[in-house]
Amino acid sequence: MSFRKSLDNQVAEALNEQIKIEASAAFLYFSLASWANVRGLTGMASWFRGEAHGELTHMNLFVDYLNDRDYQAKFGTIEAPTCEWDSPIAAFDMVRTQEHVLLQRMSDLIDLADKHKDHLTHSFLTQFVPQQIADTAEADDVHDRLMLVGGDGHGLILIDQELGREAETEA
């Protein structure tokens, strides 16, 4: 029996949709990076760029997985991301929302694999869960800290510097 026959079409379609979702998330992070950079928030911009590269890595893993299962990856059209935010708080509100959606999406994909008794896809998907939990928690944390400092420029600069240091260590 080939791998392809063991991968349900509904599961394959959902994984292809995830490729589009990961690409869309990457483009949003690149847009956020550009927005932050032109406002002098270079640490935040570096952090956003790192997140964009992470999403592209995830996209590549989904492509490879489908190819390994003898399915061709399909790349759907993605909409241009938002490019303006009123504040870093608003930007991280969007990041936080996106990360929560991605975490729920991963859970839904695992449920779909389980529904089809697709243990290989279940195993593949679980590798993303710890990172997605961490990304969601970090987005919540940065958003909450930005809310605490409010409009205080000194607090914003400290958070920006911290995100820049974090981006350097992850690069």
C-alpha positions in Angstrom: 0.0 0.0 0.0 1.4 3.4 -0.9 1.5 6.3 1.4 -0.9 8.2 -0.9 -3.7 5.8 -0.4 -3.4 6.1 3.3 -3.8 9.9 3.2 -7.4 10.9 3.0 -8.3 13.6 0.5 -10.0 15.7 3.2 -6.8 15.5 5.3 -4.7 16.4 2.2 -6.9 19.4 1.4 -6.7 20.6 5.0 -2.9 20.3 4.9 -2.8 22.2 1.7 -5.0 24.9 3.3 -2.5 25.1 6.1 0.2 25.9 3.6 -1.8 28.9 2.6 -2.4 29.9 6.2 1.3 29.6 7.1 2.2 31.8 4.0 -0.4 34.3 5.0 0.9 34.4 8.6 4.5 35.0 7.2 3.4 37.8 5.0 1.6 39.4 8.0 4.7 39.2 10.1 6.8 40.8 7.2 4.2 43.6 7.0 4.5 44.1 10.8 8.3 44.1 10.5 8.2 46.8 7.9 5.7 48.9 9.9 7.8 48.6 13.1 11.0 49.3 11.3 9.9 52.7 9.8 8.7 53.7 13.3 12.2 53.1 14.8 11.1 49.9 16.6 14.0 48.0 15.1 14.0 45.3 17.9 10.3 44.6 17.3 10.9 44.6 13.5 13.7 42.0 14.0 11.4 39.9 16.1 8.6 40.1 13.6 11.0 39.1 10.8 12.1 36.1 12.8 8.5 35.0 13.3 7.9 35.4 9.5 10.8 33.0 8.8 9.4 30.6 11.4 6.0 30.6 9.5 7.8 30.0 6.2 9.7 27.1 7.8 6.4 25.6 8.9 5.0 26.1 5.4 8.0 24.2 4.0 7.4 21.3 6.4 3.8 21.0 5.3 5.0 21.0 1.6 7.6 18.3 2.4 5.1 16.2 4.3 2.5 16.2 1.5 5.2 15.4 -1.0 6.5 12.6 1.2 3.0 11.2 1.2 2.9 11.5 -2.6 0.6 14.5 -2.8 1.5 17.7 -4.6 1.3 20.8 -2.5 -1.0 23.4 -3.8 -0.5 27.1 -3.2 -3.7 29.1 -2.9 -4.0 32.9 -3.3 -3.4 34.8 -0.1 -4.7 38.3 0.5 -2.4 41.2 1.1 -1.8 41.6 4.8 -2.8 44.7 6.8 0.0 47.2 6.7 -1.1 49.9 9.2 -1.7 49.7 13.0 -2.5 52.5 15.4 0.1 51.4 17.9 2.4 48.6 19.0 -0.5 47.4 21.2 -2.8 47.2 18.2 -0.1 45.3 16.3 0.4 42.8 19.0 -3.3 42.5 19.5 -3.3 41.2 15.9 -0.3 39.0 16.6 -2.0 37.5 19.6 -5.2 36.9 17.7 -3.3 35.2 14.9 -1.3 32.9 17.2 -4.5 31.8 19.0 -6.1 31.1 15.6 -3.0 29.1 14.6 -3.1 27.1 17.9 -6.8 26.3 17.4 -6.1 25.4 13.7 -3.4 22.9 14.8 -5.9 21.3 17.2 -8.5 21.1 14.5 -6.0 19.4 12.1 -5.1 16.9 14.7 -8.8 16.2 15.3 -9.3 15.7 11.6 -6.3 13.3 11.4 -7.7 11.4 14.3 -11.2 11.2 12.7 -9.6 9.5 9.7 -7.3 7.3 11.9 -4.3 8.9 10.2 -1.6 8.3 12.8 1.2 9.5 10.5 -0.4 12.9 10.0 -1.3 13.1 13.7 2.4 12.4 14.6 3.5 15.0 12.0 1.2 17.7 13.4 2.1 17.2 17.0 5.6 18.5 16.4 4.1 22.0 15.9 2.1 22.0 19.2 4.8 22.9 21.7 6.1 25.7 19.5 2.6 27.0 18.9 1.8 27.0 22.6 5.0 28.9 23.2 4.3 31.4 20.4 0.8 32.0 21.7 2.0 32.6 25.3 4.8 34.9 24.1 2.3 37.0 22.0 0.0 37.2 25.0 3.0 38.2 27.2 4.3 41.0 24.9 0.8 42.3 24.4 0.1 42.4 28.1 3.4 44.2 28.8 2.7 46.7 26.1 -0.7 47.3 27.8 1.1 47.9 31.1 3.4 50.5 29.7 0.6 52.1 27.7 1.9 55.3 26.0 5.1 55.4 28.1 8.0 55.7 25.6 10.6 54.4 28.0 8.7 51.2 28.6 8.1 50.8 24.8 11.9 51.2 24.2 12.7 48.6 26.8 10.3 46.1 25.3 11.6 46.9 21.8 15.2 46.3 23.0 14.2 43.0 24.7 12.5 41.8 21.5 15.6 42.7 19.5 17.8 40.7 21.9 15.5 37.8 21.7 15.5 37.9 17.9 19.3 37.9 17.8 19.5 34.8 20.0 17.0 32.9 17.9 18.7 33.9 14.6 
